[in-house]
Amino acid sequence: MKTRFLSKGGFTLIELLLVIGIIAILASIVIVAINPTKQLGDARNAQRRSDVNTILNAVYQYAIDHNGTLPGNITTTATEICRSTETAVCTDLVRLHALTGSYLVSIPVDPQETDANTAGYTIAKDANGRVTVASPGAELGATISVTR
């Protein structure tokens, strides 16, 4: 006598739902672990730190080459840096266009700045002549400010 075994191909509904559930749980764990929002915020903050240092280095290089005179109209109050080349637009902003060419290729701009006239960074000089460049748009609770 020959016995035949009939096997049915495929999976049961319970098996499929179980596998889909496990994959969904693993995917959500991976997405939370990677956290793309935090990663992008960290990348933008790294760019801001680099830009703040670049601006401050350019200001001091300019001051060294011009016998201690700082460029633009840097005041004791933190004022936004103008990125527009039009003088009329920059009346209440600090113009650092004397830095472009020799010290900077162009004025660095905050990664999320939407205003075409401002750079998204502030600059101030204290009573002792120390210059502070800051990024008020820093994300994830970071404070980005450099003083020299």
LORO-595518 format. One record per atom (N, C-alpha, C): residue number from 1; residue in three letters; atom name; x negated, y negated, z negated. Coordinates in Angstrom, 1 decimal. Example, Ala and Ser with C-alpha at 12.3 -4.5 7.8 and 13.67 -1.06 7.14 Angstrom:
! residues 2
1_ala_N_-13.2_5.7_-7.8
1_ala_CA_-12.3_4.5_-7.8
1_ala_C_-13.2_3.3_-7.8
2_ser_N_-12.8_2.2_-7.1
2_ser_CA_-13.7_1.1_-7.1
2_ser_C_-12.9_0.0_-7.9
***
This chain:
! residues 148
1_met_N_-0.8_1.2_0.0
1_met_CA_0.0_0.0_0.0
1_met_C_-0.9_-1.2_0.0
2_lys_N_-0.4_-2.1_0.8
2_lys_CA_-1.1_-3.4_0.9
2_lys_C_-0.3_-4.4_0.2
3_thr_N_-1.0_-5.2_-0.6
3_thr_CA_-0.3_-6.3_-1.3
3_thr_C_-0.8_-7.6_-0.7
4_arg_N_0.2_-8.3_-0.4
4_arg_CA_-0.2_-9.6_0.2
4_arg_C_0.1_-10.7_-0.9
5_phe_N_-0.8_-11.6_-0.9
5_phe_CA_-0.6_-12.8_-1.8
5_phe_C_-0.3_-14.0_-0.9
6_leu_N_0.8_-14.6_-1.2
6_leu_CA_1.1_-15.8_-0.5
6_leu_C_0.7_-17.0_-1.3
7_ser_N_-0.2_-17.7_-0.7
7_ser_CA_-0.7_-18.9_-1.4
7_ser_C_-0.1_-20.1_-0.7
8_lys_N_0.4_-21.0_-1.5
8_lys_CA_1.0_-22.2_-1.0
8_lys_C_-0.1_-23.3_-1.1
9_gly_N_-0.4_-24.0_0.0
9_gly_CA_-1.4_-25.1_0.0
9_gly_C_-0.8_-26.3_-0.6
10_gly_N_-1.7_-27.2_-1.1
10_gly_CA_-1.3_-28.5_-1.7
10_gly_C_-1.3_-28.5_-3.2
11_phe_N_-0.9_-29.7_-3.7
11_phe_CA_-0.9_-29.9_-5.1
11_phe_C_0.5_-30.2_-5.6
12_thr_N_0.7_-30.0_-6.8
12_thr_CA_2.0_-30.3_-7.4
12_thr_C_2.1_-31.8_-7.7
13_leu_N_3.3_-32.3_-7.9
13_leu_CA_3.5_-33.7_-8.1
13_leu_C_2.8_-34.1_-9.4
14_ile_N_2.9_-33.3_-10.4
14_ile_CA_2.2_-33.6_-11.7
14_ile_C_0.7_-33.7_-11.5
15_glu_N_0.1_-32.8_-10.8
15_glu_CA_-1.3_-32.9_-10.5
15_glu_C_-1.7_-34.2_-9.8
16_leu_N_-1.0_-34.6_-8.8
16_leu_CA_-1.3_-35.8_-8.1
16_leu_C_-1.1_-37.0_-9.0
17_leu_N_-0.1_-37.1_-9.8
17_leu_CA_0.1_-38.2_-10.7
17_leu_C_-1.0_-38.3_-11.7
18_leu_N_-1.4_-37.1_-12.2
18_leu_CA_-2.5_-37.1_-13.2
18_leu_C_-3.8_-37.7_-12.6
19_val_N_-4.1_-37.2_-11.4
19_val_CA_-5.4_-37.7_-10.8
19_val_C_-5.3_-39.2_-10.5
20_ile_N_-4.1_-39.7_-10.0
20_ile_CA_-4.0_-41.1_-9.7
20_ile_C_-4.0_-41.9_-11.0
21_gly_N_-3.5_-41.4_-12.1
21_gly_CA_-3.6_-42.1_-13.4
21_gly_C_-5.0_-42.2_-13.9
22_ile_N_-5.7_-41.1_-13.8
22_ile_CA_-7.1_-41.2_-14.2
22_ile_C_-7.9_-42.1_-13.4
23_ile_N_-7.7_-42.1_-12.1
23_ile_CA_-8.5_-43.1_-11.2
23_ile_C_-8.1_-44.5_-11.5
24_ala_N_-6.8_-44.8_-11.8
24_ala_CA_-6.4_-46.2_-12.2
24_ala_C_-7.1_-46.6_-13.5
25_ile_N_-7.1_-45.7_-14.5
25_ile_CA_-7.8_-46.1_-15.7
25_ile_C_-9.3_-46.3_-15.6
26_leu_N_-9.9_-45.5_-14.8
26_leu_CA_-11.4_-45.7_-14.6
26_leu_C_-11.6_-47.0_-13.8
27_ala_N_-10.8_-47.3_-12.8
27_ala_CA_-10.9_-48.5_-12.0
27_ala_C_-10.8_-49.7_-12.9
28_ser_N_-9.8_-49.7_-13.8
28_ser_CA_-9.6_-50.9_-14.6
28_ser_C_-10.7_-51.1_-15.6
29_ile_N_-11.3_-50.0_-16.1
29_ile_CA_-12.5_-50.1_-17.0
29_ile_C_-13.7_-50.7_-16.2
30_val_N_-13.9_-50.3_-15.0
30_val_CA_-15.0_-50.8_-14.2
30_val_C_-14.8_-52.3_-13.9
31_ile_N_-13.6_-52.7_-13.6
31_ile_CA_-13.3_-54.1_-13.3
31_ile_C_-13.5_-54.9_-14.5
32_val_N_-13.1_-54.5_-15.7
32_val_CA_-13.3_-55.2_-16.9
32_val_C_-14.8_-55.3_-17.2
33_ala_N_-15.5_-54.2_-17.0
33_ala_CA_-17.0_-54.2_-17.3
33_ala_C_-17.7_-55.1_-16.4
34_ile_N_-17.4_-55.2_-15.1
34_ile_CA_-18.1_-56.0_-14.2
34_ile_C_-17.6_-57.5_-14.3
35_asn_N_-16.4_-57.8_-14.6
35_asn_CA_-15.8_-59.1_-14.8
35_asn_C_-16.3_-60.1_-13.8
36_pro_N_-15.8_-60.1_-12.6
36_pro_CA_-16.2_-60.9_-11.6
36_pro_C_-16.1_-62.4_-11.9
37_thr_N_-15.1_-62.8_-12.7
37_thr_CA_-15.0_-64.2_-13.0
37_thr_C_-16.1_-64.7_-13.8
38_lys_N_-16.6_-63.9_-14.8
38_lys_CA_-17.7_-64.3_-15.6
38_lys_C_-19.0_-64.3_-14.8
39_gln_N_-19.1_-63.3_-13.9
39_gln_CA_-20.3_-63.2_-13.1
39_gln_C_-20.4_-64.5_-12.2
40_leu_N_-19.3_-64.9_-11.6
40_leu_CA_-19.3_-66.1_-10.7
40_leu_C_-19.6_-67.3_-11.5
41_gly_N_-19.0_-67.4_-12.7
41_gly_CA_-19.2_-68.6_-13.6
41_gly_C_-20.7_-68.6_-14.0
42_asp_N_-21.3_-67.5_-14.3
42_asp_CA_-22.7_-67.5_-14.7
42_asp_C_-23.6_-67.9_-13.5
43_ala_N_-23.2_-67.5_-12.3
43_ala_CA_-24.0_-67.9_-11.1
43_ala_C_-23.9_-69.4_-10.9
44_arg_N_-22.7_-70.0_-11.0
44_arg_CA_-22.6_-71.4_-10.9
44_arg_C_-23.3_-72.2_-12.0
45_asn_N_-23.3_-71.7_-13.2
45_asn_CA_-24.0_-72.3_-14.3
45_asn_C_-25.5_-72.3_-14.0
46_ala_N_-26.0_-71.2_-13.5
46_ala_CA_-27.4_-71.1_-13.1
46_ala_C_-27.8_-72.1_-12.1
47_gln_N_-26.9_-72.3_-11.1
47_gln_CA_-27.2_-73.4_-10.1
47_gln_C_-27.2_-74.8_-10.7
48_arg_N_-26.3_-75.0_-11.7
48_arg_CA_-26.2_-76.3_-12.4
48_arg_C_-27.5_-76.5_-13.2
49_arg_N_-28.0_-75.5_-13.9
49_arg_CA_-29.2_-75.6_-14.6
49_arg_C_-30.4_-76.0_-13.7
50_ser_N_-30.4_-75.3_-12.6
50_ser_CA_-31.5_-75.6_-11.6
50_ser_C_-31.4_-77.1_-11.1
51_asp_N_-30.1_-77.5_-10.8
51_asp_CA_-29.9_-78.8_-10.2
51_asp_C_-30.3_-79.9_-11.3
52_val_N_-29.9_-79.7_-12.5
52_val_CA_-30.2_-80.7_-13.6
52_val_C_-31.7_-80.8_-13.7
53_asn_N_-32.4_-79.7_-13.7
53_asn_CA_-33.9_-79.8_-13.8
53_asn_C_-34.5_-80.4_-12.6
54_thr_N_-34.0_-80.2_-11.4
54_thr_CA_-34.5_-80.8_-10.2
54_thr_C_-34.3_-82.3_-10.2
55_ile_N_-33.1_-82.8_-10.6
55_ile_CA_-32.9_-84.2_-10.7
55_ile_C_-33.8_-84.8_-11.7
56_leu_N_-34.0_-84.3_-12.9
56_leu_CA_-34.8_-84.8_-13.9
56_leu_C_-36.3_-84.9_-13.4
57_asn_N_-36.7_-83.8_-12.8
57_asn_CA_-38.1_-83.8_-12.3
57_asn_C_-38.3_-84.9_-11.2
58_ala_N_-37.4_-85.0_-10.4
58_ala_CA_-37.5_-86.1_-9.3
58_ala_C_-37.5_-87.5_-9.9
59_val_N_-36.7_-87.7_-10.9
59_val_CA_-36.7_-89.0_-11.6
59_val_C_-38.0_-89.3_-12.2
60_tyr_N_-38.6_-88.3_-12.9
60_tyr_CA_-39.9_-88.5_-13.5
60_tyr_C_-41.0_-88.7_-12.5
61_gln_N_-41.0_-87.9_-11.4
61_gln_CA_-42.0_-88.1_-10.4
61_gln_C_-41.9_-89.5_-9.8
62_tyr_N_-40.7_-90.0_-9.6
62_tyr_CA_-40.5_-91.3_-9.1
62_tyr_C_-41.1_-92.3_-10.1
63_ala_N_-40.8_-92.1_-11.4
63_ala_CA_-41.3_-93.1_-12.4
63_ala_C_-42.8_-93.0_-12.5
64_ile_N_-43.4_-91.9_-12.3
64_ile_CA_-44.9_-91.8_-12.3
64_ile_C_-45.5_-92.6_-11.1
65_asp_N_-44.9_-92.4_-10.0
65_asp_CA_-45.4_-93.1_-8.8
65_asp_C_-45.1_-94.6_-8.7
66_his_N_-44.1_-95.1_-9.6
66_his_CA_-43.8_-96.5_-9.6
66_his_C_-44.0_-97.1_-10.9
67_asn_N_-45.1_-96.8_-11.6
67_asn_CA_-45.6_-97.4_-12.8
67_asn_C_-44.5_-97.4_-13.9
68_gly_N_-43.8_-96.3_-14.1
68_gly_CA_-42.8_-96.2_-15.2
68_gly_C_-41.4_-96.7_-14.9
69_thr_N_-41.2_-97.3_-13.7
69_thr_CA_-39.9_-97.8_-13.4
69_thr_C_-39.0_-96.7_-12.9
70_leu_N_-37.8_-96.6_-13.6
70_leu_CA_-36.9_-95.5_-13.2
70_leu_C_-36.0_-95.9_-12.0
71_pro_N_-35.6_-95.0_-11.2
71_pro_CA_-34.8_-95.3_-10.0
71_pro_C_-33.4_-95.6_-10.4
72_gly_N_-32.7_-96.4_-9.5
72_gly_CA_-31.3_-96.7_-9.7
72_gly_C_-31.0_-97.5_-10.9
73_asn_N_-29.7_-97.5_-11.3
73_asn_CA_-29.2_-98.3_-12.4
73_asn_C_-28.9_-97.4_-13.6
74_ile_N_-29.8_-96.7_-14.1
74_ile_CA_-29.6_-95.8_-15.2
74_ile_C_-29.4_-96.6_-16.5
75_thr_N_-28.3_-96.3_-17.2
75_thr_CA_-28.0_-97.0_-18.4
75_thr_C_-28.0_-96.1_-19.6
76_thr_N_-27.6_-96.7_-20.8
76_thr_CA_-27.6_-95.9_-22.0
76_thr_C_-26.4_-95.0_-22.1
77_thr_N_-25.4_-95.3_-21.3
77_thr_CA_-24.2_-94.4_-21.3
77_thr_C_-24.3_-93.4_-20.2
78_ala_N_-23.8_-92.2_-20.4
78_ala_CA_-23.9_-91.2_-19.4
78_ala_C_-22.9_-91.6_-18.3
79_thr_N_-23.5_-91.7_-17.1
79_thr_CA_-22.8_-92.2_-15.9
79_thr_C_-23.0_-91.2_-14.8
80_glu_N_-22.0_-90.9_-14.0
80_glu_CA_-22.1_-90.0_-12.9
80_glu_C_-23.0_-90.4_-11.9
81_ile_N_-23.6_-89.5_-11.2
81_ile_CA_-24.6_-89.7_-10.1
81_ile_C_-23.8_-89.8_-8.8
82_cys_N_-24.1_-90.8_-8.0
82_cys_CA_-23.4_-91.0_-6.7
82_cys_C_-24.1_-90.1_-5.7
83_arg_N_-23.4_-89.4_-4.8
83_arg_CA_-24.0_-88.7_-3.8
83_arg_C_-23.7_-89.3_-2.4
84_ser_N_-22.8_-90.3_-2.4
84_ser_CA_-22.5_-91.0_-1.1
84_ser_C_-23.6_-92.0_-0.8
85_thr_N_-23.8_-92.2_0.5
85_thr_CA_-24.9_-93.1_0.9
85_thr_C_-24.3_-94.5_1.0
86_glu_N_-23.0_-94.7_0.9
86_glu_CA_-22.4_-96.0_1.0
86_glu_C_-22.5_-96.7_-0.3
87_thr_N_-23.1_-97.9_-0.3
87_thr_CA_-23.3_-98.7_-1.5
87_thr_C_-22.0_-99.1_-2.1
88_ala_N_-21.0_-99.5_-1.3
88_ala_CA_-19.8_-100.0_-1.9
88_ala_C_-19.0_-98.9_-2.7
89_val_N_-19.2_-97.6_-2.3
89_val_CA_-18.6_-96.5_-3.0
89_val_C_-19.2_-96.3_-4.4
90_cys_N_-20.5_-96.6_-4.5
90_cys_CA_-21.2_-96.3_-5.7
90_cys_C_-21.3_-97.4_-6.8
91_thr_N_-20.4_-98.3_-6.8
91_thr_CA_-20.5_-99.5_-7.7
91_thr_C_-20.6_-99.1_-9.2
92_asp_N_-19.8_-98.1_-9.6
92_asp_CA_-19.8_-97.7_-11.0
92_asp_C_-20.6_-96.5_-11.3
93_leu_N_-21.3_-96.0_-10.3
93_leu_CA_-22.1_-94.8_-10.4
93_leu_C_-23.6_-95.1_-10.3
94_val_N_-24.4_-94.1_-10.7
94_val_CA_-25.8_-94.3_-10.6
94_val_C_-26.3_-93.9_-9.3
95_arg_N_-27.0_-94.7_-8.6
95_arg_CA_-27.5_-94.4_-7.2
95_arg_C_-28.9_-93.9_-7.4
96_leu_N_-29.2_-92.7_-6.9
96_leu_CA_-30.5_-92.2_-7.0
96_leu_C_-31.0_-91.9_-5.6
97_his_N_-30.6_-92.6_-4.6
97_his_CA_-31.0_-92.4_-3.2
97_his_C_-32.4_-92.7_-2.9
98_ala_N_-33.1_-93.5_-3.8
98_ala_CA_-34.5_-93.7_-3.7
98_ala_C_-35.3_-92.4_-3.8
99_leu_N_-34.7_-91.4_-4.4
99_leu_CA_-35.4_-90.1_-4.6
99_leu_C_-35.3_-89.3_-3.4
100_thr_N_-34.3_-89.5_-2.5
100_thr_CA_-34.2_-88.6_-1.3
100_thr_C_-35.3_-88.9_-0.3
101_gly_N_-35.8_-87.9_0.2
101_gly_CA_-36.9_-88.0_1.2
101_gly_C_-38.2_-87.6_0.5
102_ser_N_-38.7_-88.4_-0.4
102_ser_CA_-40.0_-88.0_-1.0
102_ser_C_-39.9_-87.1_-2.2
103_tyr_N_-38.8_-87.2_-3.0
103_tyr_CA_-38.7_-86.4_-4.2
103_tyr_C_-37.6_-85.3_-4.1
104_leu_N_-36.6_-85.6_-3.3
104_leu_CA_-35.5_-84.6_-3.2
104_leu_C_-35.1_-84.6_-1.7
105_val_N_-34.7_-83.4_-1.2
105_val_CA_-34.2_-83.4_0.2
105_val_C_-32.8_-84.1_0.2
106_ser_N_-32.0_-83.8_-0.8
106_ser_CA_-30.7_-84.5_-0.9
106_ser_C_-30.3_-84.5_-2.4
107_ile_N_-29.4_-85.3_-2.8
107_ile_CA_-28.9_-85.3_-4.1
107_ile_C_-28.2_-83.9_-4.4
108_pro_N_-28.6_-83.2_-5.4
108_pro_CA_-27.9_-81.9_-5.7
108_pro_C_-26.4_-82.2_-6.1
109_val_N_-25.6_-81.3_-5.7
109_val_CA_-24.1_-81.4_-6.0
109_val_C_-23.7_-80.2_-6.8
110_asp_N_-22.8_-80.4_-7.8
110_asp_CA_-22.2_-79.4_-8.6
110_asp_C_-21.5_-78.4_-7.7
111_pro_N_-21.6_-77.1_-8.0
111_pro_CA_-21.0_-76.1_-7.1
111_pro_C_-19.5_-76.2_-6.9
112_gln_N_-18.8_-76.8_-7.9
112_gln_CA_-17.4_-76.9_-7.8
112_gln_C_-16.9_-78.4_-7.7
113_glu_N_-17.8_-79.3_-7.3
113_glu_CA_-17.4_-80.7_-7.2
113_glu_C_-16.6_-80.9_-5.9
114_thr_N_-15.5_-81.6_-6.0
114_thr_CA_-14.6_-81.8_-4.9
114_thr_C_-14.6_-83.2_-4.4
115_asp_N_-15.1_-84.1_-5.2
115_asp_CA_-15.1_-85.5_-4.8
115_asp_C_-16.3_-85.8_-3.9
116_ala_N_-16.1_-86.4_-2.8
116_ala_CA_-17.1_-86.6_-1.8
116_ala_C_-18.1_-87.7_-2.2
117_asn_N_-17.8_-88.4_-3.2
117_asn_CA_-18.7_-89.5_-3.6
117_asn_C_-19.6_-89.2_-4.8
118_thr_N_-19.2_-88.3_-5.7
118_thr_CA_-19.9_-88.0_-6.9
118_thr_C_-20.6_-86.6_-6.8
119_ala_N_-21.7_-86.5_-7.5
119_ala_CA_-22.5_-85.3_-7.5
119_ala_C_-22.1_-84.3_-8.5
120_gly_N_-21.3_-84.7_-9.5
120_gly_CA_-20.8_-83.8_-10.6
120_gly_C_-21.8_-83.8_-11.8
121_tyr_N_-22.9_-84.6_-11.7
121_tyr_CA_-23.9_-84.6_-12.8
121_tyr_C_-23.9_-86.0_-13.4
122_thr_N_-24.3_-86.1_-14.7
122_thr_CA_-24.4_-87.4_-15.3
122_thr_C_-25.9_-87.7_-15.7
123_ile_N_-26.2_-88.9_-15.8
123_ile_CA_-27.6_-89.3_-16.2
123_ile_C_-27.5_-90.5_-17.2
124_ala_N_-28.4_-90.5_-18.2
124_ala_CA_-28.4_-91.6_-19.1
124_ala_C_-29.8_-91.7_-19.6
125_lys_N_-30.1_-92.9_-20.2
125_lys_CA_-31.4_-93.2_-20.7
125_lys_C_-31.2_-93.7_-22.2
126_asp_N_-31.9_-93.1_-23.1
126_asp_CA_-31.7_-93.6_-24.5
126_asp_C_-32.6_-94.8_-24.8
127_ala_N_-32.5_-95.3_-26.0
127_ala_CA_-33.3_-96.5_-26.5
127_ala_C_-34.8_-96.3_-26.4
128_asn_N_-35.2_-95.0_-26.5
128_asn_CA_-36.7_-94.7_-26.4
128_asn_C_-37.1_-94.5_-25.0
129_gly_N_-36.3_-94.6_-24.0
129_gly_CA_-36.6_-94.4_-22.6
129_gly_C_-36.6_-93.0_-22.2
130_arg_N_-36.0_-92.1_-23.0
130_arg_CA_-35.9_-90.7_-22.6
130_arg_C_-34.7_-90.5_-21.7
131_val_N_-34.8_-89.8_-20.7
131_val_CA_-33.7_-89.6_-19.7
131_val_C_-33.0_-88.2_-19.9
132_thr_N_-31.7_-88.2_-19.9
132_thr_CA_-30.9_-87.0_-20.1
132_thr_C_-30.1_-86.8_-18.8
133_val_N_-30.1_-85.7_-18.2
133_val_CA_-29.3_-85.3_-17.1
133_val_C_-28.4_-84.1_-17.6
134_ala_N_-27.1_-84.2_-17.4
134_ala_CA_-26.2_-83.2_-17.9
134_ala_C_-25.2_-82.8_-16.8
135_ser_N_-24.6_-81.6_-17.0
135_ser_CA_-23.6_-81.1_-16.1
135_ser_C_-22.3_-81.0_-16.9
136_pro_N_-21.4_-82.0_-16.8
136_pro_CA_-20.2_-81.9_-17.6
136_pro_C_-19.2_-80.8_-17.1
137_gly_N_-19.4_-80.3_-15.9
137_gly_CA_-18.5_-79.3_-15.3
137_gly_C_-19.0_-77.8_-15.6
138_ala_N_-19.9_-77.6_-16.6
138_ala_CA_-20.3_-76.3_-16.9
138_ala_C_-19.2_-75.4_-17.3
139_glu_N_-19.3_-74.1_-17.0
139_glu_CA_-18.2_-73.2_-17.2
139_glu_C_-18.5_-72.3_-18.4
140_leu_N_-17.5_-71.5_-18.8
140_leu_CA_-17.6_-70.5_-19.8
140_leu_C_-18.2_-71.0_-21.2
141_gly_N_-17.9_-72.3_-21.5
141_gly_CA_-18.3_-72.9_-22.7
141_gly_C_-19.7_-73.2_-22.8
142_ala_N_-20.4_-73.2_-21.7
142_ala_CA_-21.9_-73.5_-21.7
142_ala_C_-22.1_-75.0_-21.7
143_thr_N_-23.2_-75.5_-22.3
143_thr_CA_-23.6_-76.8_-22.4
143_thr_C_-24.9_-76.9_-21.6
144_ile_N_-24.9_-77.7_-20.5
144_ile_CA_-26.0_-77.8_-19.7
144_ile_C_-26.5_-79.2_-19.7
145_ser_N_-27.6_-79.5_-20.4
145_ser_CA_-28.2_-80.8_-20.5
145_ser_C_-29.7_-80.7_-20.8
146_val_N_-30.4_-81.6_-20.1
146_val_CA_-31.9_-81.5_-20.2
146_val_C_-32.3_-83.0_-20.5
147_thr_N_-33.2_-83.1_-21.5
147_thr_CA_-33.7_-84.5_-21.9
147_thr_C_-35.2_-84.4_-21.9
148_arg_N_-35.8_-85.4_-21.3
148_arg_CA_-37.3_-85.6_-21.3
148_arg_C_-37.6_-87.0_-21.5
***
